Amino acid sequence: MNVSVVGSGYVGTSVAACLADLGHDVVAIDIDADIVERINAGESPIHEPGLPELIEEHAGGRLRATTEHAALRDTDLTFVAMQTPSREDGSIDLSVVEAGMRDVGETLAEKEGYHLVVVKSTVLPGMTEERLIPVLEEASGKTEGEEFGVAVNPEFQSQGSAVDDFMNPDKLVFGATDDRAYGLLRDLYAPLVEQADARAEVVETGLREGAMIKYANNVFLAAKISTINEIANVCKEYGVDSYEVSDAIGLDERIGASFLRSGAGWGGSCFPKDTDALRAAAREKEYEPVLLDAVVTVNDRQPVRMVDFLERHVDVEGRRVAVLGLAFKPETDDIRGSRSKLAIEALEQRGAQVVAFDPTEAADHMAEQYPDVKYVESAAAALDGAHGALVMTDWPEFAALDAEFDAMADPVVVDGRRIVERREGIVYEGLTW
Ligand SMILES: NC(=O)c1ccc[n+]([C@@H]2O[C@H](COP(=O)([O-])OP(=O)(O)OC[C@H]3O[C@@H](n4cnc5c(N)ncnc54)[C@H](O)[C@@H]3O)[C@@H](O)[C@H]2O)c1
């Protein structure tokens, strides 16, 4: 099929490259000329395992990029994968997607025949019908359901495993109202559903349900982590190793073994934003989301607890403290929602001089927001002379740290990810064990 993807960020680029790999002809459209140039040069604009290889293989062939929305006229369907950031009150800011929809609508005005617009961006139930379809209808002068269709097809990829998640999904959610839309999506994803070891269930549902499934999925996972973190905090107070507890309860099929690693908490561009958006949406309908509020409170407390544990052993005021890991998780350079931010803020409030290291460009992104932190080129440089260290991201290289701890002024290590080996010569504090 001929497919266009409007918005070539974390989601759009990986979706475009994966669809090209499935055999479709794909054009990625972005207003950022730098992203477009990089894709056309066969380079990945983001750090994501497996993506550089796909872009290198398909750029110039089944994958091309452009800043011109007119390119979508030559395609059968258009994915919309623009950002939906949070406003101050947690509600989502739809203005970028609305502006993008206007671009899409204006272009569709000059297209002959049916076209399907598929919303990949995470939007709340009702937003597609009440805000996006009217923009498309006005800009195109056409009627939805007749001359063009609209569907939601949320993306469940995780950063760090986006390609793998796309290629081996557990489900494909098609939210739509008309049969042509379901049909086009079935055809598009057929290679994934028909592959020999496919496990993907296709869920065909309404627009509102399709939108809500994405929120329910993310918010449930965030709540699962906060639940184990709360239980694990109590474990720590009683001298119980929460990981032994997690391993055992994970054997109960109703609980499941994944997402039970307690620690510094969840972050990223999706869990915080989606949890906040659902809380704000609930309040808009005058429903108090007490559990979801607590899910966030527990999560924001974890990095502060790490600083509290450090202060049980050393006074950090005026002292150098190492923060290891700035990306919100390994295999990404994304710092959105990173727990390291709250740890840095707590340390700075208590007068510490923070020295930080991350193996990716995450450090450059962090420097824009936390200019008083000293950013260094290795974990060893961060630990050298430090009166304590907080391990915030489970980068594999932190598991190999050993003699580097001997160069610390006070070798107190507070591990938020259970990755550092407990050993003689260091004061080791596991956050929840
Ligand atoms: N990041 C993830 O892992 C992830 C996973 C699932 C769902 N989502 C959702 O997908 C959506 C996109 O997220 P993202 O992380 O890829 O965002 P992003 O900020 O990385 O990318 C958005 C891209 O859209 C481009 N853009 C903005 N306006 C445009 C326009 N008018 N025309 C063309 N391009 C335009 C921007 O230049 C940018 O490159 C969000 O709703 C997000 O919640 C993200």
The ligand as a Tripos MOL2 file, in Angstrom:
@<TRIPOS>MOLECULE
LIG
   44    48     1     0     0
SMALL
NO_CHARGES

@<TRIPOS>ATOM
      1 N1          7.2010    8.1750   22.3270 N.am      1 LIG1
      2 C1          6.5720    7.0200   22.4680 C.2       1 LIG1
      3 O1          7.1820    6.0080   22.8000 O.2       1 LIG1
      4 C2          5.0840    6.8990   22.2100 C.ar      1 LIG1
      5 C3          4.4860    5.6310   22.2900 C.ar      1 LIG1
      6 C4          3.1320    5.5090   22.0120 C.ar      1 LIG1
      7 C5          2.3740    6.6420   21.6860 C.ar      1 LIG1
      8 N2          2.9870    7.8800   21.6480 N.ar      1 LIG1
      9 C6          2.1610    9.0340   21.2490 C.3       1 LIG1
     10 O2          2.4580    9.3240   19.8840 O.3       1 LIG1
     11 C7          2.4120   10.7490   19.6640 C.3       1 LIG1
     12 C8          3.7400   11.2280   19.1060 C.3       1 LIG1
     13 O3          4.7310   11.0470   20.0950 O.3       1 LIG1
     14 P1          6.2990   11.1910   19.7770 P.3       1 LIG1
     15 O4          7.0020   10.8090   21.0240 O.co2     1 LIG1
     16 O5          6.6050   10.4860   18.5040 O.co2     1 LIG1
     17 O6          6.3880   12.7820   19.5320 O.3       1 LIG1
     18 P2          7.6520   13.6020   18.9480 P.3       1 LIG1
     19 O7          7.5710   14.9400   19.5710 O.co2     1 LIG1
     20 O8          8.8870   12.7840   19.0690 O.co2     1 LIG1
     21 O9          7.3190   13.7230   17.3740 O.3       1 LIG1
     22 C9          6.3140   14.5340   16.8180 C.3       1 LIG1
     23 C10         6.7870   15.0080   15.4410 C.3       1 LIG1
     24 O10         5.7160   15.6770   14.7690 O.3       1 LIG1
     25 C11         6.2600   16.7320   13.9900 C.3       1 LIG1
     26 N3          5.1990   17.6930   13.6290 N.ar      1 LIG1
     27 C12         4.5890   18.6120   14.4250 C.ar      1 LIG1
     28 N4          3.6810   19.3070   13.7230 N.ar      1 LIG1
     29 C13         3.6940   18.8220   12.4580 C.ar      1 LIG1
     30 C14         2.9640   19.1190   11.2690 C.ar      1 LIG1
     31 N5          2.0220   20.0760   11.2370 N.pl3     1 LIG1
     32 N6          3.2630   18.4330   10.1430 N.ar      1 LIG1
     33 C15         4.2210   17.4650   10.1570 C.ar      1 LIG1
     34 N7          4.9230   17.1460   11.2470 N.ar      1 LIG1
     35 C16         4.6620   17.7950   12.3920 C.ar      1 LIG1
     36 C17         7.3300   17.2970   14.8920 C.3       1 LIG1
     37 O11         8.2710   18.0760   14.1610 O.3       1 LIG1
     38 C18         7.9390   16.0130   15.5060 C.3       1 LIG1
     39 O12         9.0390   15.5430   14.7480 O.3       1 LIG1
     40 C19         2.0270   11.3590   21.0110 C.3       1 LIG1
     41 O13         0.6310   11.5260   21.0600 O.3       1 LIG1
     42 C20         2.4600   10.3060   22.0090 C.3       1 LIG1
     43 O14         1.7060   10.3560   23.1920 O.3       1 LIG1
     44 C21         4.3140    8.0190   21.8820 C.ar      1 LIG1
@<TRIPOS>BOND
     1     1     2 1
     2     2     3 2
     3     2     4 1
     4     4     5 ar
     5     4    44 ar
     6     5     6 ar
     7     6     7 ar
     8     7     8 ar
     9     8     9 1
    10     8    44 ar
    11     9    10 1
    12     9    42 1
    13    10    11 1
    14    11    12 1
    15    11    40 1
    16    12    13 1
    17    13    14 1
    18    14    15 2
    19    14    16 1
    20    14    17 1
    21    17    18 1
    22    18    19 2
    23    18    20 1
    24    18    21 1
    25    21    22 1
    26    22    23 1
    27    23    24 1
    28    23    38 1
    29    24    25 1
    30    25    26 1
    31    25    36 1
    32    26    27 ar
    33    26    35 ar
    34    27    28 ar
    35    28    29 ar
    36    29    30 ar
    37    29    35 ar
    38    30    31 1
    39    30    32 ar
    40    32    33 ar
    41    33    34 ar
    42    34    35 ar
    43    36    37 1
    44    36    38 1
    45    38    39 1
    46    40    41 1
    47    40    42 1
    48    42    43 1
@<TRIPOS>SUBSTRUCTURE
     1 LIG1         1 GROUP 0 **** ****
